[in-house]
């Protein structure tokens, strides 16, 4: 077993839990193992799975020497591999245990992912029980000014989500506040206040930065971020 430099990666799993898994490497805040996904048509696509202590899963694909795909979600890796029966990545993405291919769902490697999913809503709730997302900014393509988006409801999150995806978004597209390009941009001293429950000047923490929940991800959206979240939520 390789050691990537200590830190949280050493504490995530015990040596006994990982002893029979192939390609284990511990990093500062992750554990990395050899993984793969099998397509009946294309064969095995092999990669390197990183399991982060916060629950995130990232796969760097090594299906061919020239493959540039990295930081894939398991669902995206499953699709990239050409797997015919996709959308079941927990069963289709495997690691090698004692020389055998074993689905992720039958290993300890999803421990942090499952815990993060279970607490996806609770970990971002304020004291009154509501999910907390910090304010975000989108830059106007006409006047180049940044405009604040408050993410207090699913509707507001959708407005920000669509604005972020619009390469031609402009101030006049904002459905509330009726801001135009002639309006002044918020002062820099005001923009640092993002609405975090821990600190109004927080630059991003687990209290205010959400990586995906039912309020800010949308099943009717065709972007990869929403597709991956929807697939993972039902897997």
TORRO-836195 format. One record per residue (C-alpha): chain; residue in three letters; x, y, z. Coordinates in Angstrom, 1 decimal, always signed. Example, Ala and Ser with C-alpha at 12.3 -4.5 7.8 and 13.67 -1.06 7.14 Angstrom:
BEGIN
('A' 'ALA' (+12.3 -4.5 +7.8));
('A' 'SER' (+13.7 -1.1 +7.1));
//
This chain:
BEGIN
('A' 'UNK' (+0.0 +0.0 +0.0));
('A' 'UNK' (+1.4 +3.4 -1.0));
('A' 'UNK' (+1.3 +6.4 +1.2));
('A' 'UNK' (+0.6 +9.8 -0.5));
('A' 'UNK' (+1.8 +12.1 +2.3));
('A' 'UNK' (-0.5 +11.7 +5.3));
('A' 'UNK' (-3.4 +13.7 +6.4));
('A' 'UNK' (-7.1 +12.8 +6.4));
('A' 'UNK' (-6.5 +10.0 +3.9));
('A' 'UNK' (-4.7 +8.0 +6.5));
('A' 'UNK' (-7.7 +8.2 +8.9));
('A' 'UNK' (-10.5 +7.4 +6.4));
('A' 'UNK' (-10.2 +3.7 +6.4));
('A' 'UNK' (-8.2 +1.2 +8.4));
('A' 'UNK' (-5.5 -0.9 +6.9));
('A' 'UNK' (-7.6 -4.0 +7.4));
('A' 'UNK' (-10.5 -2.5 +5.4));
('A' 'UNK' (-8.3 -1.8 +2.4));
('A' 'UNK' (-5.9 -4.6 +2.7));
('A' 'UNK' (-7.3 -6.8 -0.2));
('A' 'UNK' (-8.1 -3.9 -2.5));
('A' 'UNK' (-5.8 -3.3 -5.5));
('A' 'UNK' (-3.9 -0.1 -6.2));
('A' 'UNK' (-4.5 +1.7 -2.9));
('A' 'UNK' (-2.8 +5.0 -2.4));
('A' 'UNK' (-3.5 +7.4 +0.5));
('A' 'UNK' (-3.5 +11.2 -0.1));
('A' 'UNK' (-3.9 +14.2 +2.1));
('A' 'UNK' (-7.8 +14.1 +2.1));
('A' 'UNK' (-8.5 +11.1 +0.0));
('A' 'UNK' (-7.9 +7.4 -0.7));
('A' 'UNK' (-7.3 +6.3 -4.3));
('A' 'UNK' (-7.8 +2.8 -5.7));
('A' 'UNK' (-7.8 +1.1 -9.1));
('A' 'UNK' (-11.4 +0.9 -10.5));
('A' 'UNK' (-13.1 +0.0 -13.7));
('A' 'UNK' (-16.3 -0.5 -15.6));
('A' 'UNK' (-17.0 -3.3 -18.1));
('A' 'UNK' (-18.8 -3.0 -21.4));
('A' 'UNK' (-19.8 -6.1 -23.3));
('A' 'UNK' (-18.9 -4.4 -26.5));
('A' 'UNK' (-15.7 -2.5 -25.5));
('A' 'UNK' (-14.4 -4.6 -22.6));
('A' 'UNK' (-12.9 -3.1 -19.4));
('A' 'UNK' (-12.4 +0.6 -19.0));
('A' 'UNK' (-9.9 +1.1 -16.2));
('A' 'UNK' (-9.4 +4.2 -14.0));
('A' 'UNK' (-8.3 +5.6 -10.7));
('A' 'UNK' (-11.0 +6.3 -8.2));
('A' 'UNK' (-10.5 +8.9 -5.5));
('A' 'UNK' (-12.7 +8.8 -2.4));
('A' 'UNK' (-12.6 +12.0 -0.5));
('A' 'UNK' (-13.4 +12.3 +3.2));
('A' 'UNK' (-16.2 +14.8 +2.4));
('A' 'UNK' (-18.0 +12.1 +0.3));
('A' 'UNK' (-17.0 +13.2 -3.2));
('A' 'UNK' (-16.0 +10.6 -5.7));
('A' 'UNK' (-13.7 +11.4 -8.7));
('A' 'UNK' (-12.4 +9.0 -11.4));
('A' 'UNK' (-9.5 +9.6 -13.7));
('A' 'UNK' (-10.0 +7.4 -16.7));
('A' 'UNK' (-7.1 +5.3 -18.1));
('A' 'UNK' (-9.1 +3.4 -20.7));
('A' 'UNK' (-6.5 +4.3 -23.4));
('A' 'UNK' (-3.0 +5.9 -23.1));
('A' 'UNK' (-4.3 +9.1 -24.6));
('A' 'UNK' (-7.6 +9.5 -22.7));
('A' 'UNK' (-7.9 +12.9 -21.2));
('A' 'UNK' (-11.0 +12.3 -19.1));
('A' 'UNK' (-10.5 +13.1 -15.4));
('A' 'UNK' (-12.5 +14.2 -12.4));
('A' 'UNK' (-15.4 +12.2 -13.7));
('A' 'UNK' (-18.3 +11.3 -11.4));
('A' 'UNK' (-18.9 +7.5 -11.3));
('A' 'UNK' (-22.0 +8.0 -13.4));
('A' 'UNK' (-20.1 +9.9 -16.0));
('A' 'UNK' (-17.3 +7.3 -16.0));
('A' 'UNK' (-19.9 +4.5 -16.4));
('A' 'UNK' (-21.3 +6.3 -19.5));
('A' 'UNK' (-17.8 +7.0 -20.9));
('A' 'UNK' (-17.0 +3.3 -20.6));
('A' 'UNK' (-19.8 +2.4 -23.0));
('A' 'UNK' (-21.6 +0.3 -20.4));
('A' 'UNK' (-24.8 -0.8 -22.0));
('A' 'UNK' (-27.0 -0.9 -18.8));
('A' 'UNK' (-26.0 +2.5 -17.4));
('A' 'UNK' (-27.5 +4.4 -14.5));
('A' 'UNK' (-26.5 +1.8 -11.9));
('A' 'UNK' (-22.9 +2.9 -11.3));
('A' 'UNK' (-22.8 +1.6 -7.7));
('A' 'UNK' (-23.1 -1.9 -9.2));
('A' 'UNK' (-21.4 -1.4 -12.5));
('A' 'UNK' (-18.2 +0.4 -11.4));
('A' 'UNK' (-15.9 -2.1 -9.7));
('A' 'UNK' (-12.7 -2.4 -7.8));
('A' 'UNK' (-10.4 -5.4 -7.6));
('A' 'UNK' (-10.5 -7.3 -4.3));
('A' 'UNK' (-8.4 -10.4 -3.9));
('A' 'UNK' (-8.0 -10.4 -7.7));
('A' 'UNK' (-11.8 -10.3 -8.3));
('A' 'UNK' (-14.0 -7.5 -9.6));
('A' 'UNK' (-16.3 -6.4 -6.8));
('A' 'UNK' (-19.0 -3.7 -7.3));
('A' 'UNK' (-18.5 -0.5 -5.3));
('A' 'UNK' (-21.8 -1.2 -3.5));
('A' 'UNK' (-20.2 -4.2 -1.8));
('A' 'UNK' (-17.1 -2.4 -0.5));
('A' 'UNK' (-16.4 +0.0 +2.3));
('A' 'UNK' (-15.5 +2.7 -0.3));
('A' 'UNK' (-19.0 +4.3 -0.4));
('A' 'UNK' (-19.1 +4.9 +3.4));
('A' 'UNK' (-18.4 +8.6 +3.1));
('A' 'UNK' (-20.5 +9.0 +0.0));
('A' 'UNK' (-23.5 +7.4 +1.5));
('A' 'UNK' (-23.1 +9.4 +4.7));
('A' 'UNK' (-22.9 +12.7 +2.7));
('A' 'UNK' (-26.0 +11.7 +0.7));
('A' 'UNK' (-27.9 +10.9 +3.9));
('A' 'UNK' (-27.0 +14.4 +5.2));
('A' 'UNK' (-27.2 +16.2 +1.9));
('A' 'UNK' (-30.1 +18.4 +3.1));
('A' 'UNK' (-29.3 +18.5 +6.9));
('A' 'UNK' (-25.7 +19.6 +6.4));
('A' 'UNK' (-26.8 +22.8 +4.8));
('A' 'UNK' (-29.7 +23.6 +7.0));
('A' 'UNK' (-29.9 +26.8 +9.1));
('A' 'UNK' (-31.1 +26.8 +12.7));
('A' 'UNK' (-34.7 +27.2 +11.4));
('A' 'UNK' (-34.4 +24.0 +9.3));
('A' 'UNK' (-34.1 +25.6 +5.9));
('A' 'UNK' (-31.4 +24.7 +3.5));
('A' 'UNK' (-28.7 +27.4 +3.2));
('A' 'UNK' (-27.0 +28.4 +0.0));
('A' 'UNK' (-24.8 +31.4 -0.1));
('A' 'UNK' (-25.4 +34.2 -2.6));
('A' 'UNK' (-23.7 +33.9 -6.0));
('A' 'UNK' (-22.7 +36.3 -8.7));
('A' 'UNK' (-23.1 +36.2 -12.5));
('A' 'UNK' (-21.3 +38.7 -14.8));
('A' 'UNK' (-23.3 +40.5 -17.5));
('A' 'UNK' (-22.0 +40.0 -21.0));
('A' 'UNK' (-22.9 +43.5 -22.0));
('A' 'UNK' (-21.7 +45.8 -19.2));
('A' 'UNK' (-19.3 +43.3 -17.5));
('A' 'UNK' (-20.8 +44.0 -14.1));
('A' 'UNK' (-21.4 +41.3 -11.5));
('A' 'UNK' (-25.0 +40.9 -10.3));
('A' 'UNK' (-26.0 +39.2 -7.1));
('A' 'UNK' (-28.2 +36.1 -7.0));
('A' 'UNK' (-29.9 +35.1 -3.8));
('A' 'UNK' (-30.5 +31.3 -3.5));
('A' 'UNK' (-33.1 +31.1 -0.8));
('A' 'UNK' (-35.7 +29.0 -2.7));
('A' 'UNK' (-35.8 +26.4 -5.5));
('A' 'UNK' (-37.1 +29.1 -7.8));
('A' 'UNK' (-34.2 +31.4 -7.1));
('A' 'UNK' (-31.7 +28.5 -7.4));
('A' 'UNK' (-33.2 +27.7 -10.9));
('A' 'UNK' (-32.9 +31.4 -12.0));
('A' 'UNK' (-29.2 +31.4 -11.0));
('A' 'UNK' (-28.7 +27.9 -12.5));
('A' 'UNK' (-30.1 +29.0 -15.9));
('A' 'UNK' (-28.3 +32.4 -15.9));
('A' 'UNK' (-25.0 +30.6 -15.2));
('A' 'UNK' (-25.6 +28.3 -18.2));
('A' 'UNK' (-26.5 +31.2 -20.5));
('A' 'UNK' (-23.4 +32.4 -22.3));
('A' 'UNK' (-25.2 +35.6 -23.3));
('A' 'UNK' (-26.7 +36.4 -20.0));
('A' 'UNK' (-27.3 +40.2 -19.4));
('A' 'UNK' (-28.7 +42.4 -16.6));
('A' 'UNK' (-32.1 +42.8 -18.2));
('A' 'UNK' (-32.6 +39.0 -18.0));
('A' 'UNK' (-32.8 +39.2 -14.2));
('A' 'UNK' (-36.5 +38.6 -13.4));
('A' 'UNK' (-36.4 +40.4 -10.1));
('A' 'UNK' (-34.9 +43.7 -8.9));
('A' 'UNK' (-35.2 +45.0 -12.5));
('A' 'UNK' (-31.6 +45.8 -12.8));
('A' 'UNK' (-30.3 +47.4 -16.0));
('A' 'UNK' (-26.7 +47.8 -17.3));
('A' 'UNK' (-26.9 +51.5 -16.2));
('A' 'UNK' (-27.2 +50.5 -12.5));
('A' 'UNK' (-24.0 +50.6 -10.5));
('A' 'UNK' (-22.3 +47.4 -9.5));
('A' 'UNK' (-22.2 +46.5 -5.8));
('A' 'UNK' (-19.2 +47.9 -4.1));
('A' 'UNK' (-16.4 +45.4 -3.6));
('A' 'UNK' (-16.7 +45.8 +0.2));
('A' 'UNK' (-20.4 +44.8 -0.1));
('A' 'UNK' (-19.8 +41.8 -2.4));
('A' 'UNK' (-17.8 +39.9 +0.2));
('A' 'UNK' (-21.0 +39.4 +2.2));
('A' 'UNK' (-22.4 +36.2 +0.9));
('A' 'UNK' (-25.0 +35.2 +3.5));
('A' 'UNK' (-23.1 +32.4 +5.2));
('A' 'UNK' (-24.5 +31.4 +8.6));
('A' 'UNK' (-21.0 +30.9 +10.0));
('A' 'UNK' (-19.6 +34.3 +8.9));
('A' 'UNK' (-21.0 +36.9 +6.5));
('A' 'UNK' (-17.6 +37.3 +4.9));
('A' 'UNK' (-17.0 +33.6 +4.5));
('A' 'UNK' (-15.2 +32.6 +1.3));
('A' 'UNK' (-16.9 +29.2 +1.2));
('A' 'UNK' (-17.4 +26.5 +3.8));
('A' 'UNK' (-19.6 +23.4 +4.4));
('A' 'UNK' (-22.3 +25.7 +5.9));
('A' 'UNK' (-22.9 +27.7 +2.8));
('A' 'UNK' (-21.5 +25.9 -0.2));
('A' 'UNK' (-23.7 +23.1 -1.5));
('A' 'UNK' (-22.4 +20.6 -4.0));
('A' 'UNK' (-25.9 +19.4 -4.9));
('A' 'UNK' (-29.3 +19.0 -3.3));
('A' 'UNK' (-32.9 +18.8 -4.2));
('A' 'UNK' (-33.2 +22.6 -4.1));
('A' 'UNK' (-30.4 +23.5 -6.4));
('A' 'UNK' (-30.4 +20.5 -8.8));
('A' 'UNK' (-33.2 +19.9 -11.3));
('A' 'UNK' (-34.5 +16.6 -12.9));
('A' 'UNK' (-35.9 +18.5 -15.9));
('A' 'UNK' (-32.5 +20.1 -16.7));
('A' 'UNK' (-30.3 +18.5 -19.4));
('A' 'UNK' (-27.0 +19.9 -18.1));
('A' 'UNK' (-24.4 +17.3 -17.0));
('A' 'UNK' (-24.4 +18.5 -13.4));
('A' 'UNK' (-28.1 +18.0 -12.9));
('A' 'UNK' (-28.1 +14.7 -14.9));
('A' 'UNK' (-25.3 +13.3 -12.6));
('A' 'UNK' (-27.1 +14.4 -9.5));
('A' 'UNK' (-30.4 +12.9 -10.6));
('A' 'UNK' (-28.7 +9.6 -11.5));
('A' 'UNK' (-26.8 +9.4 -8.3));
('A' 'UNK' (-29.9 +10.2 -6.2));
('A' 'UNK' (-31.8 +7.3 -7.6));
('A' 'UNK' (-28.9 +4.9 -7.9));
//
